[in-house]
Amino acid sequence: MATTRQLINNPKNVVDEMIDGVTLNPDLQRIEGDNVVVRAKIDKSKVALISGGGSGHEPSHAGWVGAGMLTAAVAGPVFASPASNSVLAAIMHVTGSGGCLVIVKNYTGDRLWFGLACEQAKAAGLKVELVVVGDDCALANRGMGIAGRRGIAGTVFVHKIAGAAAEAGMSLAEVAAEARAAAAAVGSMGVALRSCTLPGQPREERIADGHMEVGLGIHGEPGAVVSPVQPVDGVVDTLLQYITSQEAGRKYVTLTSGDPVAVLVNNLGASTAMELSIAARRAVATLEGASYGVVVERCFTGPFMTALDMVGFSLSVLRLSDSMLARLDAPCSAPAWPGGGRINRNRIVPAPALPSGAGGSLASLVPPAGALCLDAAQAAAVASAIRAAAEALIAGEKQLTAWDEVAGDGDCGTTLTAGATAVLADVSSYALTHPATTALGLASSVGRSMGGSSGALYSIFLNAVAGALMNSPPSVAAAAAAFASGCAAMTRYGGASRGNRTMLDALIPAAEAIDRVAVAGGTMAAALAAAADAAEAGAEATRTMSAGAGRASYVPQETVAAVPDPGAKGVAFWLRALAMSAGGGQKDDDKTPPSVTAAVA
């Protein structure tokens, strides 16, 4: 039976079923009765390339079957060598007048079973050679003796270089020589935060939380060193030091300043593309920096030789010759080969000029010509009100996060705090003498600091508010119209509306409350107090609403009913703070400083 952490059927059938899936590719076939993947079209006048070994390292090895790389791949059981009969079947199927080169990683079982098949094929009159790759740099004094160095992800470089040589029509001896030269020039080293899980087995918990193993193999065997987890830059530097070490008993890869190299950043199974990209960036920068001074001609990132679901990556460094570089660049139809690999030396383009207030630019914001502007004292009161609203959001971060952990993805509090923190840092730079430029300043701060949909929606709201205020004198009626314009823009671009359990369920009632006060001829203090009351009531009402937008729409209704919508509550927090700052924190309290009345309008 499959475990709850693996999407498989019977663990005993995983390899056979995987091969069936791999050969859905019309360029690939399998040999009947064997877990051997072969090219659908084979030119037997050229050297055939075969590799393989235990399964669980996908895309190795079937992913490398294609013109310009392997001709066949032999898959054994998970982490176990295939039987010699399967290897022999592969050799017999693909080998013609050009002969066959068999490439294996340096593990005893692979050497024995593939070696036996090679001898059987030779006895049958076929031209066959065997190349063994040992590129692991974890342990010293492994250049000699029976065990030697393990074969790991650097073997993929050997596959590509030998495959391109074979595709170019080189002889068996020449292809074998190029494979051996590549194997001698490559070194690899891995690191993992968690070991791998065999199909149908419990997860291996050998590596403690907060620790990592450095120098481990691709079968879940322990690493050479266990240490606390470091930032990835330090991990990459450590791996490169091992690979290029010139200490006695090592000297596996010797680099000289100016040498061209290729780098392989290999996902060991469950690391993210983000992590691999960060590691690749450091590897290239370190190798091309003062410590090494080499030139990284190619860098390949992705899954090349995995260990099932191991969390970690390995680095491989290949010292290049001109011919090796040409082989890496040669065309290849293997489904897993990423191609490319060239280093972008021109990664930065000049930033375009943005409209006033966009992208964090506040200096160019000026009030409209001829607009009624606030004096310095009034502008200072506006700043005080803005700070109060921002501080209210920061103070409410934990509560907002707690609600969002139930109803969403748990980031509402931190997202609003990020925006509030940016507002506090920027408010002294705002053009506070006019409500429109104040709103644009707020939009600029929010836009550069708040991620996710909340940041975009607040930016849209504030830009729409600014547009509505641009040519209006400060008044409660102008504030009502601006709020309504902001809500309409949110609905237009975000798709949500009233009743969808979003921040609009607080903003729209607040806009309506301001409008009612404006129609009645009330003051801004009364309008803000009414808006805060309406927003709080609207936010509480979201407890009974079905989510129609946002992450909460994917959460069961009975779960979200336990809490109000955190975005709506955030609106209530900052509106209440504005009302209190304006002297209208309680209903019917009309003691409002004129400066704040004008500013919020």
C-alpha positions in Angstrom: 0.0 0.0 0.0 1.2 3.5 -0.7 1.9 5.7 2.2 0.0 8.9 2.8 3.1 11.0 1.8 3.6 9.4 -1.6 1.3 9.4 -4.7 2.1 5.9 -5.9 0.3 2.6 -6.2 2.0 -0.6 -5.0 5.6 0.2 -4.0 6.7 -3.0 -5.7 5.5 -1.7 -9.1 6.8 1.9 -9.0 9.7 1.4 -11.5 7.7 -0.6 -14.0 4.9 2.0 -13.9 7.3 4.9 -14.1 8.9 3.4 -17.3 5.4 3.1 -18.8 4.9 6.8 -18.1 8.3 7.8 -19.4 7.7 6.0 -22.7 4.6 7.9 -23.4 7.1 10.2 -25.1 6.9 9.2 -28.8 10.7 9.5 -29.1 11.2 6.7 -26.5 10.4 3.0 -26.2 11.0 0.3 -23.7 12.4 -3.2 -24.3 9.7 -5.8 -23.7 10.1 -7.5 -20.4 12.8 -5.1 -19.2 12.9 -1.7 -17.5 15.1 -0.4 -20.3 14.3 2.9 -22.1 15.7 3.3 -25.7 15.5 5.8 -28.5 12.7 5.1 -30.9 15.1 5.8 -33.8 18.7 4.5 -33.6 21.6 5.1 -36.0 23.7 2.0 -35.4 26.5 3.2 -37.5 27.3 5.6 -34.6 28.5 4.8 -31.1 25.7 3.9 -28.8 25.7 5.2 -25.2 24.2 3.3 -22.3 23.9 4.3 -18.7 21.7 3.4 -15.8 21.6 2.2 -12.2 19.1 2.1 -9.5 15.8 4.1 -9.8 14.9 7.0 -7.6 17.4 9.4 -9.2 15.0 10.8 -11.9 15.4 12.3 -14.4 18.5 10.1 -14.4 18.7 8.0 -16.3 15.8 7.7 -18.7 15.5 11.5 -19.0 18.9 11.6 -20.8 17.8 9.2 -23.6 17.8 11.1 -26.9 19.9 12.2 -29.8 23.1 13.8 -28.5 23.1 12.0 -25.2 22.2 8.4 -24.2 20.9 5.8 -26.6 19.5 3.6 -23.8 19.0 3.8 -20.0 18.7 0.7 -17.8 16.6 1.2 -14.6 17.1 -1.1 -11.6 14.9 -1.2 -8.5 14.9 1.9 -6.3 18.5 2.4 -5.2 19.6 -1.0 -6.5 21.6 -2.0 -9.6 19.7 -3.6 -12.5 20.4 -7.2 -13.3 23.0 -8.0 -16.0 20.3 -9.5 -18.3 18.6 -6.1 -18.6 21.9 -4.4 -19.3 22.8 -7.0 -21.9 19.4 -6.6 -23.5 20.1 -2.9 -23.8 23.5 -3.4 -25.4 22.2 -6.0 -27.8 19.3 -3.7 -28.9 21.3 -0.5 -29.6 24.8 -1.7 -30.7 25.8 -1.8 -34.3 28.9 -1.2 -36.3 29.8 1.9 -34.3 30.1 -0.1 -31.0 28.8 0.8 -27.6 30.1 2.8 -24.6 28.6 2.0 -21.2 28.9 4.7 -18.6 28.2 3.9 -15.0 28.6 5.6 -11.6 31.2 4.2 -9.2 29.1 1.9 -7.1 30.1 -1.8 -6.6 26.8 -3.2 -7.9 26.8 -1.0 -11.0 30.4 -1.9 -11.8 29.7 -5.6 -11.4 26.4 -6.0 -13.2 27.1 -3.6 -16.0 30.6 -5.0 -16.3 29.3 -8.6 -16.6 26.9 -7.5 -19.3 29.8 -5.8 -21.2 31.9 -9.0 -21.1 28.9 -11.0 -22.3 28.4 -8.6 -25.2 32.1 -8.8 -26.1 31.9 -12.6 -26.1 29.0 -12.2 -28.5 31.3 -10.2 -30.9 30.2 -6.7 -30.0 32.5 -3.7 -29.5 31.9 -2.4 -26.0 33.8 -0.2 -23.6 33.0 0.7 -20.0 33.7 4.1 -18.3 33.3 4.5 -14.6 32.6 8.0 -13.2 33.5 8.9 -9.6 33.1 12.6 -9.0 32.2 12.9 -5.3 34.6 15.1 -3.3 33.2 14.4 0.2 36.0 12.2 1.4 39.8 12.4 1.2 42.1 9.6 -0.1 39.5 8.2 -2.4 41.5 8.5 -5.6 42.9 5.1 -4.9 41.8 1.8 -3.4 38.8 -0.5 -4.1 35.9 1.8 -3.2 37.1 5.0 -4.8 34.9 8.1 -5.2 31.1 7.8 -5.6 29.5 8.7 -8.8 26.9 11.5 -8.4 25.5 14.3 -10.4 28.7 15.2 -12.3 28.0 12.0 -14.3 25.4 14.0 -16.3 28.2 16.2 -17.7 29.9 13.0 -18.9 26.7 11.8 -20.5 26.3 15.0 -22.4 29.9 15.3 -23.6 30.2 11.7 -24.7 26.7 11.8 -26.3 27.6 14.8 -28.4 30.9 13.1 -29.4 29.0 10.0 -30.5 26.4 12.1 -32.4 29.3 13.8 -34.2 30.4 10.4 -35.5 33.5 9.9 -33.4 34.9 6.4 -33.0 34.3 4.3 -29.9 37.8 4.9 -28.7 37.5 8.6 -29.2 34.1 8.8 -27.5 35.4 6.8 -24.6 38.5 9.1 -24.3 36.2 12.2 -24.2 34.1 10.5 -21.5 37.1 9.7 -19.4 38.5 13.2 -19.8 35.2 14.7 -18.6 35.0 12.3 -15.7 38.5 13.3 -14.6 37.7 17.0 -14.8 34.5 17.1 -12.7 33.9 17.2 -9.0 30.7 17.2 -7.0 29.5 17.7 -3.5 26.0 17.6 -1.9 24.2 19.0 1.1 20.8 18.0 2.6 18.4 19.1 5.3 16.3 16.0 5.1 17.1 12.5 3.8 14.9 10.6 1.4 11.8 8.4 1.7 11.8 5.0 0.0 8.5 4.1 -1.7 6.1 2.6 0.9 8.4 3.3 3.8 8.3 5.8 6.7 10.2 9.0 6.2 13.8 9.0 7.3 14.3 11.4 10.2 18.0 11.0 10.7 18.9 14.7 10.2 17.7 16.7 13.1 15.8 20.0 12.6 18.1 22.9 12.3 21.0 20.7 11.0 22.3 19.7 7.6 24.5 16.9 6.3 27.4 17.9 4.0 29.0 15.4 1.6 26.2 12.8 1.4 25.5 10.4 -1.4 22.4 9.9 -3.5 21.0 6.9 -1.7 20.2 8.4 1.7 23.5 7.4 3.2 24.8 9.7 5.9 27.0 12.7 5.0 30.6 13.2 5.9 29.8 16.2 8.2 26.8 17.2 10.2 26.5 20.9 11.2 23.9 23.5 12.0 22.1 24.9 9.0 23.9 28.0 7.5 22.7 30.6 5.1 22.9 29.2 1.6 25.8 31.5 0.6 28.0 29.9 3.3 26.8 26.4 2.2 27.7 27.0 -1.4 31.2 28.4 -0.4 31.7 25.3 1.7 30.8 22.9 -1.1 33.1 24.7 -3.5 36.0 24.5 -1.0 35.6 20.8 -0.8 35.4 20.4 -4.6 38.5 22.4 -5.2 40.5 21.5 -2.1 44.2 21.0 -2.8 44.9 19.4 0.6 46.7 16.1 0.7 44.5 13.2 -0.2 42.1 15.4 -2.2 43.2 17.5 -5.2 40.3 16.1 -7.2 39.6 19.2 -9.2 42.4 21.8 -9.6 41.4 25.3 -10.8 43.7 28.0 -12.0 42.6 31.7 -12.3 41.2 32.2 -15.8 40.1 28.6 -16.3 36.7 28.1 -18.0 34.3 26.0 -16.0 30.7 24.7 -16.2 28.5 24.4 -13.1 25.6 22.1 -12.3 23.3 23.1 -9.5 21.4 19.8 -8.9 18.1 19.5 -7.0 18.4 16.4 -4.8 14.6 16.0 -5.0 12.5 18.4 -2.9 14.3 21.7 -2.9 12.6 24.6 -4.5 13.5 26.4 -7.7 13.9 29.5 -5.6 16.6 27.8 -3.4 18.4 26.5 -6.5 18.5 29.9 -8.1 19.9 31.5 -5.0 22.5 28.8 -4.8 23.4 29.2 -8.5 23.8 32.9 -8.1 26.3 32.5 -5.3 28.2 29.7 -7.0 28.8 31.8 -10.1 29.7 34.9 -8.0 32.1 33.0 -5.8 33.8 31.1 -8.6 34.3 34.3 -10.6 35.4 36.3 -7.5 38.8 36.9 -6.2 39.1 33.5 -4.4 39.0 31.5 -7.6 39.1 33.9 -10.6 37.7 31.4 -13.0 35.2 32.0 -15.8 31.8 30.3 -15.5 31.0 29.6 -19.1 27.8 27.6 -18.4 25.6 27.1 -15.4 22.7 24.6 -15.4 20.1 24.5 -12.6 17.4 22.0 -11.9 16.8 18.3 -11.1 19.5 16.2 -12.8 20.3 13.3 -10.4 17.9 13.3 -7.5 17.5 11.1 -4.4 13.8 10.7 -4.4 12.4 13.5 -2.1 15.7 14.5 -0.4 15.7 18.2 0.6 19.0 19.6 -0.6 21.2 20.2 -3.6 24.6 19.3 -5.0 27.1 21.4 -6.9 29.2 20.0 -9.7 32.2 21.9 -11.2 33.6 20.8 -14.6 37.0 22.3 -15.7 36.3 22.8 -19.4 38.4 22.4 -22.5 37.3 24.0 -25.8 36.0 20.7 -27.0 34.0 20.0 -23.9 32.3 23.4 -24.1 31.4 22.6 -27.7 29.9 19.3 -26.6 27.8 20.9 -23.9 26.4 23.3 -26.5 25.7 20.7 -29.1 22.1 19.9 -30.0 20.4 17.4 -27.7 16.9 15.9 -27.8 17.0 14.2 -24.4 13.7 15.2 -22.7 15.4 16.3 -19.4 18.4 18.2 -20.8 17.7 21.9 -20.2 19.9 23.2 -22.9 21.3 26.8 -22.8 23.2 27.3 -19.6 24.9 30.5 -20.9 25.7 33.1 -18.3 23.8 36.4 -18.7 26.4 39.1 -18.4 23.9 41.9 -18.9 21.3 41.2 -16.2 20.3 44.8 -15.4 18.4 47.2 -17.6 17.8 50.8 -16.7 14.6 51.5 -14.8 12.0 53.5 -16.8 10.7 56.8 -15.5 7.5 56.3 -13.7 4.6 58.8 -13.2 4.6 61.1 -10.3 4.3 59.2 -7.0 4.6 55.8 -8.5 7.4 53.4 -7.5 8.3 55.2 -4.4 9.0 58.6 -6.0 7.5 61.3 -3.8 9.6 64.4 -4.6 7.7 65.2 -7.8 4.3 65.2 -6.1 2.9 68.7 -6.0 -0.7 70.0 -5.4 -2.8 70.9 -8.4 -2.3 74.5 -9.7 -4.6 76.9 -7.9 -5.8 74.3 -5.4 -6.8 75.3 -1.9 -3.9 74.1 0.2 -3.3 73.6 3.9 -0.9 75.6 5.9 2.1 74.1 7.9 0.1 73.6 11.1 -2.7 71.8 9.3 -0.2 69.6 7.4 1.4 68.6 10.7 -2.0 67.6 12.0 -2.5 65.5 8.9 0.8 63.8 9.5 -0.2 63.0 13.1 -3.5 61.4 11.9 -1.6 59.3 9.4 0.8 58.1 12.0 -2.0 57.2 14.3 -3.6 55.1 11.6 -0.3 53.3 10.8 0.4 52.7 14.4 -3.0 51.1 14.9 -2.3 48.6 12.2 1.1 47.7 13.7 -0.5 47.3 17.1 -3.1 45.0 15.6 -0.7 42.8 13.7 -0.9 39.8 16.0 -4.7 39.8 16.1 -5.0 40.2 12.3 -2.5 37.4 11.8 -4.4 35.1 14.1 -7.6 35.7 12.3 -5.9 35.2 8.9 -4.3 31.9 10.0 -7.8 30.6 10.3 -9.4 32.2 7.3 -6.5 32.7 4.8 -2.8 32.2 4.5 -1.7 34.0 7.7 0.0 37.0 6.2 -2.6 39.8 6.6 -1.1 41.2 9.8 2.5 41.2 8.5 1.4 42.6 5.1 -0.5 45.5 6.7 2.3 46.1 9.1 4.8 46.3 6.2 2.7 49.0 4.6 2.2 50.9 7.9 5.9 50.8 8.6 6.6 52.2 5.2 4.0 55.0 5.7 5.7 55.9 9.0 9.0 56.1 7.3 7.7 58.2 4.4 5.1 60.4 5.9 7.5 63.3 6.4 8.2 63.3 2.7 4.5 63.5 1.6 3.1 66.6 0.0 0.6 67.0 2.8 -0.8 70.4 1.8 -3.4 68.8 -0.4 -5.5 65.7 0.1 -4.9 64.4 -3.4 -1.1 64.4 -3.1 -1.4 63.0 0.4 -3.3 60.0 -1.0 -0.7 59.6 -3.8 2.0 59.6 -1.2 0.2 56.9 0.8 -0.3 54.9 -2.5 3.4 55.1 -3.2 4.4 53.8 0.2 1.9 51.0 0.1 2.8 50.0 -3.4 6.4 49.5 -2.8 6.1 47.8 0.6 3.0 45.6 0.6 3.0 42.4 -1.4 0.1 40.2 -2.4 -3.4 41.3 -3.4 -3.8 43.5 -0.3 -1.0 45.8 -1.4 -2.4 46.1 -4.9 -5.9 46.7 -3.7 -4.9 49.4 -1.3 -2.8 51.1 -4.0 -5.7 51.0 -6.4 -8.0 52.4 -3.7 -5.6 55.2 -2.8 -4.9 56.2 -6.4 -8.6 56.3 -7.2 -9.1 58.4 -4.1 -6.4 60.8 -5.2 -7.9 61.1 -8.6 -11.3 62.0 -7.2 -9.8 64.6 -4.8 -7.5 66.2 -7.4 -9.8 68.9 -8.5 -12.1 69.2 -5.4 -11.7 71.5 -2.5 -11.5 69.7 0.9 -15.0 68.9 2.2 -16.9 66.0 3.7 -18.8 65.6 0.4 -15.4 65.3 -1.4 -14.3 62.7 1.1 -17.5 60.7 0.5 -17.1 60.8 -3.3 -13.4 59.9 -3.0 -14.2 56.9 -0.8 -16.9 55.7 -3.2 -14.5 56.1 -6.1 -11.8 54.0 -4.3 -14.3 51.2 -3.6 -15.5 51.2 -7.2 -11.9 50.9 -8.4 -11.3 48.0 -6.0 -14.4 46.2 -7.4 -13.5 46.9 -11.0 -10.0 45.5 -10.8 -10.3 43.0 -7.9 -13.6 41.5 -8.9 -15.0 41.4 -5.3 -18.1 43.3 -4.2 -20.0 43.8 -1.1 -20.9 40.6 0.6 -17.9 38.6 -0.6 -16.2 38.7 2.8 -13.4 41.2 1.9 -12.2 44.6 3.1 -14.9 46.1 0.9 -17.4 44.9 3.5 -15.9 47.5 5.7 -14.9 50.2 3.2 -18.3 50.4 1.4 -20.3 50.9 4.6 -17.7 53.5 5.7 -18.2 55.4 2.3 -21.9 55.3 2.7 -21.7 56.6 6.3 -19.5 59.5 5.2 -22.0 60.3 2.5 -24.9 60.4 4.9 -23.1 62.8 7.2 -22.2 65.0 4.2 -25.9 65.1 3.0 -26.9 66.1 6.6 -24.3 68.9 6.6 -22.2 67.2 9.4 -18.6 67.7 10.2 -15.6 65.6 9.3 -15.3 64.4 12.9 -18.8 63.1 12.7 -18.2 61.6 9.3 -15.1 59.7 10.5 -16.8 58.5 13.6 -19.7 57.2 11.6 -17.3 55.6 9.1 -15.4 53.9 11.8 -18.6 52.6 13.4 -19.9 51.4 10.0 -16.6 49.7 9.2 -16.5 47.9 12.5 -20.1 46.7 12.0 -19.4 45.6 8.4 -16.2 43.7 9.5 -18.1 41.9 12.2 -20.8 41.0 9.7 -18.3 39.1 7.6 -18.4 36.2 10.2 -21.7 35.1 8.6 -20.6 35.6 4.9 -19.4 33.0 2.5 -16.1 34.1 1.1 -16.3 34.9 -2.6 -12.8 36.2 -3.2 -9.3 35.8 -1.8 -7.7 32.8 -0.1 -10.6 32.5 2.3 -12.8 31.4 -0.7 -10.9 28.1 -0.7 -11.4 27.5 3.1 -14.5 25.6 4.3 -17.3 27.9 5.5 -17.5 26.4 8.9 -13.9 27.2 9.4 -14.0 30.9 8.4 -17.2 31.5 10.3 -15.2 31.4 13.5 -13.5 34.7 12.7 -14.2 38.0 10.9 -12.4 38.8 7.7 -9.0 40.2 8.8 -8.8 42.6 5.9 -12.1 44.2 6.8 -11.0 44.4 10.4 -7.8 46.1 9.3 -9.9 48.8 7.7 -11.8 49.2 10.9 -8.6 49.6 12.9 -7.2 52.4 10.8 -10.5 54.2 10.4 -11.0 54.2 14.1 -7.5 55.6 14.6 -8.3 58.4 12.1 -11.5 59.2 13.9 -9.8 59.4 17.2 -7.1 61.6 15.8 -9.7 63.9 14.4 -11.4 64.2 17.7 -14.4 62.1 16.5 -13.6 58.8 18.1 -17.1 58.7 19.7 -20.4 59.2 18.0 -21.7 62.7 17.8 -18.4 64.2 18.9 -17.9 67.2 16.6 -14.8 68.7 18.2 -12.6 68.5 15.2 -9.4 70.4 14.6 -10.0 72.3 11.3 -6.6 71.1 9.9 -7.5 67.4 10.2 -11.0 68.0 8.9 -9.6 69.6 5.8 -6.8 67.0 5.4 -8.8 63.9 5.6 -11.3 65.4 3.2 
